[in-house]
């Protein structure tokens, strides 16, 4: 068929894998490292450099197309796959080489379905699906002489997109400097904030609320006239940890935060972790209902306990969130990311194509094509925890893609 060889190349993720359970327990930081013993299985330290594994498909014309496999920053937490092990993933990928050599890469969804059949009655690790599906998407685009976005549109029966997708940046721990960068670059959604420890949230959430007010004030101080971003904060379950897991109290707190920044849309990601997907759905649905009934400007974003396409379906159908973070390496095949966006739209729930700071330039670019093709509500600037590189990679790929699609439309109109 069209694939004649498969290559593997070890690589680096753009940030680090972190043991979320240990960090949430309050281990101290020493510079960029954490002091203490890891808790989550697979971690040899609380913070370890992220690794990746590239899979290359050599086509019959000797073109090589690539995709990248990796895990997310907080691997092994919240129901996610365990920490990425390049040797184990390499072995598993080698076991599906025969499938890749025999597949019809011209038909993207059919190729994914064949390659990702269970191996010994077990689903392939999501990292394998993620990287191989990127390579297959690039192969289909090459064979059709089209963009990856056009392949997605064709396979899912979607019109060619005309609108850019709003970009969301995350600050990491360098909050003040990175917030300023985001504002000066007029980022659509900001700043994440990395509120992943008790001292960052504060007693009764006071430290967090002060940070929210500062971000809103800063946008007015140094932002260009008319700049009005969406404010998005990931609190890693700390509302629930600090004030309790009663949905009414969580909703009350979120409303108080929203009231401190009138005029802004406020996204609160992962307000609490209720311990299981079902408990998360039930309690998030209550929080969403309370906020909606009050007419609050705050929106709940689900991340933890909402990993797979099936999880996303359950949250969307239950209206247990305003916005789903579709965490691309956790979903698996990037075709399932497209399905997840469309599923959210069907249920009138916001679709945010996210991912992780541990990803690579290749996975970020593929995510752009899926996000634009499906017209997601927003997407993460990735990889890495800095602003400049991720915003450049994602923003530039969007602009190149839209320029190409506009050229394609103009050509069709001229011919017509």
N, C-alpha and C positions, 0 to 999 in steps of 0.2 A: 504494500500500500504506500502511503505517502511518507511514512516514518521509517528510516532505515537504521537508526542507531539511537541509543539513549546515553546521555552523559550525566555524571554527577560531579559537582564541585562544592567543596565546603566553603562556607562564608560566615560573615558576621552579621548579626542583627544590629540595629542602629542604637540600641540602648542596653539595658540590663534586665535579666530575669530577677524578680524579687519575691521573697517568701512573704506573702501578704499576711498570713496568720501570725507570724512572728512580729511583723511590723505593727499589726493591729494590737498586739499584746503590750506594746510600749517599749520595745528595745531602743536603747539610745543610739544616736548617730555619732560617728567619729569621722569628721570630714565627709567624704562621699560614701563611706562604708557604714554598715550597721554592726554593732557590738552585741554578740550573743550567739546562741546556737540556733540553727535552722529547725523548723518544726515540720514543714510540709515535706512529704516523701520526695526524694530525688534531689533535693537541694543539699549541696555540700557546704554552702555558706548562705547567709540571708540574702546577699546580693551577689550575683554571678554574671559575667559578661554574656550577652545574648549571642547565640550562634544561629546559623541558618544553613540550609543545604539547597543548592541550586540544581534543578533538573533541566537538562537540555535535550531537546528533540531535534535530531539531525534529519532533515527532510531530503527527499530524493534529489533535489537540486543543490544539495550541500549547504543550504541555509540552516543555521541552528537557531532555534527559538527557545526561550528560557522562562522558567517560573521559579519562584523561591518559596521554600518551606521553612516554617518557624513556628514557635508558640507565642502566646501573648505574655506581657510583662508578669502578670500574676498567675502563672501557670499552676495548676493543681488546686486552685481555690474556687469556691462558688460553683462546683460541679464541672469544672473544666478538665480538659485532658492534662495528663501529667507533664512535668518539665521536659522540654525538647531534648532528645538524646540523638545526636547526629548519627552515631553508629547504628543504633536500632532502626532509625528511620531509613538509613541507607540500605540496610538489609531488607526492609519491607518494600522499599521502592524497587529493589532489584527483582523481587518476586513478581512484580507486575510488568516487567519489561516485555514479556511475550505478548501481553495484552496490547501494550502500546505499539509494538511492531505490527500488530495485526488489525489495528483499528482504522476506521475511515475518518481521518482527521478533517475531511471536508465538511462533515456534519457535526457541529460542536456538541450539541446536547446528546446525540446518540453516542459520540465518542466517550463523553464523560460517563454516561450510563454503563457502557461496557467496561471501561477501565476501573470504575469504582464499585464493581460488584463485590460483595463480601468475600474476604479471603479466609478460608477455613471457618466459615460461618460467622466471622467477625467483621464489622465495618472497619475500613482502613482508618488509621489515625487522621484526625482532621487536618493536621499539618501536611500530610501527604496529599490529601484531596486538594488542599488549597494551592500548593505549589504546582502540582501536575495540571490542575484545571487552568491555571494561568498559562502554562506552556501550551496546552491544547488550544486555548483561546487565541494565542498569538499564531499558532500553526494555522488555524482556520482563517484568521485575518490575512496571513501571508498567501495562502492558497487561493483565497477569493480576491486578493488585491484590494482589501478594504480595511477600515479601521476596526479595532476590537469592539468599539461601540456599535458599529453597523452590524457586526455579527450578532451581538446580543439583540439588537432591534429586530433583525431578520428572524432569529430563532424564536423569539417571544412575541412576534407579531406587533411590534411597537413602531410608531412613527419616528422618523429621524428627529432628534431633539434640537431645539433652538435656544434653550435657556441654560445658562451656567448654573451650577449647584453651589449654594453658599458654603464657604469654607470655615471650618472651626479649628482654632489653634488651642494647644494646651501649653501651660507655662512650665510645668515641672516645679522644682523647689525655688528656682530663680524668679519668684513671682513679680516683684516690682519692675525689674529690668525687662522681663519678657512681656509684661502687660504694656509697658511703654512701646516696645517694638510692635506689638499687635495693633495698638491704637494708631501709631504713626503709619503703619501699612494698611490701615482701614480694614482689618479683618472683620468678616461678617459676624462671627460668633466667637466669644472669648469669656474667660481665660482658662477654664478647667480648675486651676488653683491647687490641685493635688492635696486636698484636705483629707489625708490618709492617716492621721495620728491625733491623739487627744490634745496635744498642745497646739495644734493648728486649728482645732475646732473650738477649744476653750470651754470653760465652765458655762453651762447653759447655752453654749453656742455663741458667746459674746465675741470671741476672737474672730470667728467666721463672719458674723454679721458686720463687724468693723471692716473686714476685708472687702465684703460685698459693697459696702458704702464707698470705700476708697476707690474701687474699680469704676463705679458709676461716676464718681466725681472726677476721676482722672480722665475719663473719655471726654468730658466737657472742657477740662483744662488744656489738653494738648491735641485733642482730635480736631480734624478739619471741620469747617461749618457743615452742618447737616448730618454728620456722622452719628449713627445711632445703632450700635450693635446689639445683638441678643446677648444677654449675660448667662453664661452656662458654668455651673460649678459642680464638680464631682466630689461628693462628701464621703464616699466609701463606707456608707452605713452608719456614719457617726451621729446622725440625728437620733437614730434608734438607740445607739449605744449610750448616748449621753442623757437623753430625756425619756427613754423607754420606748417600748414597741406598741403602744396604744395608737392606732391610726388617727384618732381625733387629736391627740396631743402633737403628733408629727405634722398633721395638716395645719394646726394652729401655729406651730413654729414656722412653717414654710410661709404662711400668710404674713406673719410678722416680718420675715425677711423681705418679702415682696413689697410690703408697705414702706420699707426704708429706701426703696429705689423706684419711686413712682414714675410711670412713663416708660419703664423698661420691661420687656419680656424676660422672665427669669426661668431658666431651666435648672432644676435640681436633679442631678443624677445620683442614683443609688442612695436614697435617703435612709434606708434601713435594710438589714438582711434578716429575713424571717426564718432562715434555716433550710428551706426547701422550695422547690419551684411552685408547688401547690400553695404553700403558705404565703409565698411572695405574691402570687396572683390574687389570692383572696384579700390580702391586706392592702396591696397596692390599689386594687379596685376601689376599696373604701376610701383611700386617700384621694384618688382621682375624683371620685364622686363628691367628696366634701369640697374640694377646691373648685370644681365646676359649679356646684350649687351656690358658692359664694361669689362667683364671677371673678375669681382671682386671676392675676396675670401670670401666676406661677404654673409651670408645667413639670410633670414628673417624667424622668427619663429612666428606663430600666436598663440595667447592665447585668449585674450578678444574678444568677439563677435563670437567665434567659440567654442560652448559648446557641442551641441548635435551631434549625428551621422549624421543627415541631414545637420547641419552646416558644418561639416567636409567634407562631400561629395561636397558641394557647393564650398568650398575653394579649394579642391583638383582638381576638374574638371576645375575650372577657372584658375588653376596655380597661385593662389593668395598668395602663400607662398612657401618657400623651404622646410619647416619642420612644421608639425602640432603638437602642444602639445595636446595630447589626455588626457584631464584632467579627470581622471577616475571617481571621484564622480559626475562631471557635465554631463558625458556621460550617467550615469545610470547603467544599467545592465553591468556587466563585460564581458558578451558575446558581447555587443556592442563595447566594447574596442577592442576585437579581430576583429570584423567586421571593425572597423575604421582603424586598422593597415593594413588589407588586402585591404581596399578601397584605402588607400594612396599608397600602392605598385602598385595597378592596374593603378593608375594615375601618377606613377613615382614621387611621392612627399614623402619626408622623414616622417617617423612615429616615434614620440617620446612619449612613454607611461609615462605621467607625473602623476599629482595628486596634493596633497597638504601636507604641513607640519602638518596639523591638523588630518591626518589619524592615523592609528594604525598599530601595528606589523602584525595583521592578514590581513588587507587589502593590506599592502605592500607585504606580501608573496604571496597572490593570484595574485597580479599584476606581480610579477616575473614570475609565471607560464604562464600567458597569453603573456607576453613580449617575453619570450624564445620560446614558442610554435609558435608564429607568426613571430618570428625573426624581432622584431622591430629594428629600427636604434639606439635607445638609450632609457634608462629608468631612472627615477628619483630615487635617494637614498632617501627613506622616511621611517618612518615619522619623525617629529620634524624639528627643524631649526639648530640643531647641525650637525656635520659631522660624528663623530665616531659611534654613535648608528645606524643612518640610513644606512651608508655605510656597517656596519657590518650585519644588518638585510637583506638587499637586496643582498649584495655580497655573504654572506654565503648561503642564500637560493638558489641562482643561482648555486653555486658550488655543493651543495648537490643534486640539481635536475640533473645537468649534469652528476654527478657521477652515479646516479641511471639510467639515460637513457643509459649511456655507458655500465653499467652492463646488462641492458635489451638487448641491441644490441648484446653484446658478447654472452649472453645466446642463443639468436635466431640463431646466426651464428654457435654456437657449436651444437645445435640441428639439424640445417640444414646440 
